[in-house]
């Protein structure tokens, strides 16, 4: 099945021409603009805004924490209002760069004034939550979901038990999966513009946090309060596995497959086996969950993220094994043979339907 089916695949012949006409009329002027013109226009907007902001910051904000906070709020608020005025490339990039600079000034001013990392993280979380709802731009909403969730995790690391941080991370994973699983229904509601950017931001937070925990574990532990224990790796892996199993069950239901049938049992058994084999590397089962969502939603971006991080976490799993090089090589060879055998079993047991051209 193609990732992006054509109009001929999804509409009757009588409705294809009206659909094409509606799509053509909905395109704005920037859609016909050459890509290099859009790139140069966006680059010019970023350069113009940063030169102006550098001048303002040097004259007003340097050494004045309150001035930086006020100026940051004014720039961020002005960017929000100006963004509602139009959607051309120059204005979009100008408001985005100005807004990001304003956010940096505000957060930096809060930290300089209070000398408190907890207060700065709280201010970041509150600001990004507000911008997620009021800023009408997909890129900013993605960044707000990403920065806001990372700020929340950082705040919890600095103020609460380490176990609560991992529980919150699993909760954010549940929210991301639910947003993608119910994407089509939610996009028809009041907050339709928030669904996709928020989901991608949460997935990025999940994978980035697990990279920190897998590859930079000492630095990750250094963010916790002294004497605070974190959730064991195996427990975190099982929690993420439960989320992935739930998504697999929902996908089977949406595709009219019986979760209790042979296909469902094969999928569930494969996921459980993967989770048990990678108990000390939770990123593997998390990336497989993202891969599942990518295939289900036909999202090339999600698929690319999942494949990239599966390789990253796979390397981490390999180096985490407390085995000799010979034993690791045999383990890789054996796992490869198992996967090839599983692929052969699935192809024979569930032959793909012949594509109709």
Secondary structure, DSSP 4 states (H G I P E B T S, - for coil): --SS--HHHHS-HHHHHHHHHHHHHH--GGGGS-HHHHHHHHHHHHHHHHHHHHHHIIIIITT-HHHHHHHHHHHHHHHHHHHTT---HHHHHHHHHHHHHHHHHHHHHHHHHH--HHHHHHHHHHHHHHHHHH---HHHHHHHHHHHHHHHHHHHHHHS-HHHHHHHHHHHHHHHHHHHHTHHHHTTSTTHHHHHHHHHHHHHHHHHHHHHHHH-HHHHHHTSPTTPPPPPHHHHHHHHHHHHHHHHHHHHHHTT--TTSHHHHHHHHHHHHHHHHTTT-HHHHHHHHHHHHHHHTT-HHHHHHHHHHHHHHHHHHHHH--S-HHHHHHHHHHHHHHHHHHHHHHHHHSPPPPPP-
